[in-house]
Amino acid sequence: MKVIVCGAGQVGFNIARYLASENADVTVIDRSQELIQKISDSLDVKGLVGFASHPDVLEEAGAPDADMVVAVTYADEVNMVACQICHSIFEVPTKIARVRHQSYLDPAWSDLFSRDHMPIDHIISPEIEVARAISRRLQIPGAFDVIPLADGKVSLIGVHCTSDTPILDTPLRQLTGLFPDLHIVVVGIQRDGRGIVPTGDDQLYEGDDVYFVADAAHLARAMAAFGHEEREARRIVIVGGGNIGLNLARRVEMNNPHVSLKLIERDKARAELVAQTLERTVVIHGDALDTDILEEANVKAAEGVVAVSNDDEVNILASLLAKRYGCRRAVTLVNKQSYGPLIGSLGIDTVVSPRAITVSTILQYVRRGRIRSVHSLSEGFGELIEADALETSSLVGVPLRDARLPDGVLIGAIVRGGRVVIPRGETVVRAGDRVVMFATTASVKKVERLFSVKLEFF
């Protein structure tokens, strides 16, 4: 696959890194010599200095025979024009653009990006995606990751194992006996920075981060099994009134009318704009690191603080201050990957990575075969994949214990006719089933082949 990535910032860098690790032919365009030098030195990709919206630059990058362009520069207009040129001049089959400004995303102008006007196949708004991800995590207290699958019938949940987790030191195969009616499958464990695809003999230990797939109807019981019975937060303080903070507040206002919201924004003009836009949220103009402002927001009575400013350090410190004042839970947006190992030891409950969320969104358009959605887990550990089983797949028609699944692949759930089936050894996948599985990075290509249409099918 030949891919052109426009923009060598954090999102562009990580998309290029991911694609290069899968042996794609990647060319990255950016007007910054420094960023191109960095990406060329760090990754096995081609770097090109220039304007991503200029036809001659796109031609030099290989647009005439490219399979995909991913435009993720900081300028929406550059991203849109790059996709337009790749369509009109070079006939690139797949065009993905990051669009941040909310005016372009207004449903009233949804026809703008149609094939007859500005032909972009997939629009990605990191701010909306991040706000959506945080909203899901607020609805399931105790989870550091929540991903709905199969039209909401199945969920992937990430939880921290603490000393209060009742199923520590228990082989996973015994969970079925302990909880016979609990429909969950543990698909991944992060331990001491190392990813583990578990077998039935593996056990959970204090400090582990666990990913499990569960029937959405069983989430409350599943969280209780892991020692999490916290109530959904009813008083929330948001730090940062940028696009993420504004979108999050809107979603909470719309979907959770019982939640009391306060938002802290240090820029006065932005605070006034946010106050005019939102209906029920109390907007406070001030610095979230100022103790007087935290007291004005009554953070000690809040059940959750969500720090989503554009400054990692402010987000981290504001979260720690809020917890010190008595706030129960902190959700913190962190862009810098280097901070990752420090966060857990500081006492922050949930870290949100815009980079990882954006890359996951783009991956579902890169993956081949009958794959419906893809979600990247824990910086390169693996992917959660949702796919439709075809008649020609070697997975169909045989008990799972006899199916030749690639190493590093675990099936977490099967959705058949609206019903969730938790897989066991005797379970047989049928054509048309929606299959949810976890695959390590090394096994993803093999999973794609499992769900691809074979030539003999025709």
Secondary structure, 3 states (H helix, E strand, C coil): CEEEEECCCHHHHHHHHHHHHCCCEEEEEECCHHHHHHHHHHCCCEEEECCCCCHHHHHHCCHHHCCEEEECCCCHHHHHHHHHHHHHCCCCCEEEEECCCCCCCCHHHHHHHCCCCCCCCEEECHHHHHHHHHHHHHHCCCEEEEEEEHHHCEEEEEEECCCCCCCCCCCHHHHHHHCCCCCEEEEEEEECCEEECCCCCCCCCCCCEEEEEEEHHHHHHHHHHCCCCCCCCCEEEEECCCHHHHHHHHHHHHHCCCCEEEEEECCHHHHHHHHHHCCCCEEEECCCCCHHHHHHCCHHHCCEEEECCCCHHHHHHHHHHHHHHCCCCEEEECCCHHHHHHHHHHCCCEEECHHHHHHHHHHHHHCCCCEEEEEEECCCCEEEEEEECCCCCCCECCECCCCCCCCCEEEEEEEECCEEECCCCCCEECCCCEEEEEEEHHHHHHHHHHCCCCHHHC
